[in-house]
C-alpha cells in the first residue's frame, strides 16, 4: 500500500507562495522579509553583468591584454563598490537600533 503522505521538497508550493507573497509586500505598505532597495540594486547589478558579459563575448577576439586587464579592473571595482555599499547599510542600520540602557 502506498502512503498518502506528501513528500516535502524545499521548493514546494508553500515556499513558492511565501516567496511571491513577500515579493508583493515589497511594493505595498506591509512589512516584507526582503529589502526593496537590495532587490532593485541586485536586479540592476545582474542586468549590468549580463550586458558586460554579452559585450565581452561579442568582442573578445579583438581584445588585447591591456583591454582584458582594464575589463577585469572594472569588474573588481564594481564588485567592491557593491560590497562597500552593503557594508555601509549594515553599519547605519545597526547604529540606528536603540541600545539597551545600563541598569
N, C-alpha and C positions, 0 to 999 in steps of 0.2 A: 504494500500500500504506500502511496505517495503522501508525503506530508503536505498540508495546505499552508504551511508556514512560508512567508515571503522571505526571500534572501535579501539581506540589506547590503546594498552597494554604496560606496562613498558618493557616487554621482547619481544617487537615486532621485526620484521625483520630488521628494520632500526637500532635498538640498537645492534642487533647481528652483523650486517655488520660493524658498527662503532667499536665494541669490537675486531672483527677479524682484521680489518684494523690497529688498534692501536697496537695489539699484533704483527702483522707482522712488523710494523715500529720499534719495539724494536730492531730487528736484521738487520735493514737496516741503512743507513746513515740519513734517515729522522727523524725529531724530533717526539717523541711519548708522549702521555699523561702519560704513565706508565714508571717506572724506571726499567731498565733491572736488576740491582743489587737486588732490592727489590723483583722482581718477582722470580728470581732464588733462593734467600735466603728463600722466602716463600715456594717454592716447596720443597727445601731441608728440611725445618722445618716440613712440612706436612709428608714427607716420613719418617723422623725420628720419628715423633709421632705415625704414623701407625705401624712402626716396634716395638716401645716400647709397644704400646697397645696390639699388637699381642703376644709379648713375655709375657706380664703380663697375658693375658687371657689363655695362654697355661700353665703357671707355677704358677698360683695364689694358687693352692691347697697346694703347698709346701712352700709358703712364711710364714715367722714368722713376728711378729710385727716389729722387728727391720728391716727386709728386706723391709717392706712396708714404714717405716719411711725413710729409705735410698732412696727408689724409689721416694717418694714424694719430698725429698730434691733435687734429680737430676732434677726432673720436674720443681721445682721452680727456681733452678739455671739456667736451660736452658731458661726458660721464662724471667728471669731477665736479662740474657745476651742479648737476642734478643731485649728487650725493651731498654736496655742501648745502644746498637749499633744504634738503630733507633734514639734515642735522640742525640747521638753524631753526626750522619749525619745531623740532623736538625740544630744543633748548627754550624757545619762547613759550611753548605750551606748558612745559614743566615749571617754568618760573611764574606763570600766571596762576597756577594752582595755589590755593590757600595753604599756608604752612600751619601745622598744629602748634598751638601755643604751649610753651613750657609751663607746667603747673607748679 
